[in-house]
Amino acid sequence: MAPKIKTLFDLNVVLDVLQERDPFYTTSAQLLAHAETGKIQGFIAAHSLTTLFYLIQKDQSAAHAKVAITNLLQILKVAAVDQSTVEQALNLPYRDFEDAVQMMAAVQCKADYLVTRNVKDFQPAPLSVIQPSELLALI
């Protein structure tokens, strides 16, 4: 049996599902379903969870945010963001530091892919950065 594809999900892909954002919802939901069934090994960067909590709490409630994150943690593993991650991210020539941290979290958890709708924001890339539809085609 071939090893599972390891993928770090950028926050925009997770938000596509949680906020049911069209036209992205269906593809992103299929990817999370593949992570849930174990067809792929999915990760989310630790700092994405704090941002996600904030956004859900602001829009709904802290209780709802806790439930959403608890459910997400049943599907995705947390990619650590530690001092090394941040230091390496500082050395990437990205305009957006948060994207640099995402990338280094993906590298450190040994992801095969970082899946995002903003591929151009992750260049140059030390690992493959692909759109959700591209990952779906690979599965």
HELIX and SHEET records of a PDB file:
HELIX    1   1 LEU A   11  LEU A   18  1                                   8    
HELIX    2   2 TYR A   25  GLU A   36  1                                  12    
HELIX    3   3 ALA A   46  ASP A   59  1                                  14    
HELIX    4   4 ALA A   62  LEU A   72  1                                  11    
HELIX    5   5 GLN A   83  LEU A   90  1                                   8    
HELIX    6   6 PHE A   97  GLN A  108  1                                  12    
HELIX    7   7 VAL A  119  PHE A  122  5                                   4    
HELIX    8   8 PRO A  132  LEU A  138  1                                   7    
SHEET    1   A 5 LYS A  77  ALA A  79  0                                        
SHEET    2   A 5 ILE A  40  ALA A  45  1                                        
SHEET    3   A 5 ILE A   5  PHE A   9  1                                        
SHEET    4   A 5 TYR A 113  VAL A 115  1                                        
SHEET    5   A 5 SER A 128  ILE A 130  1                                        
END                                                                             
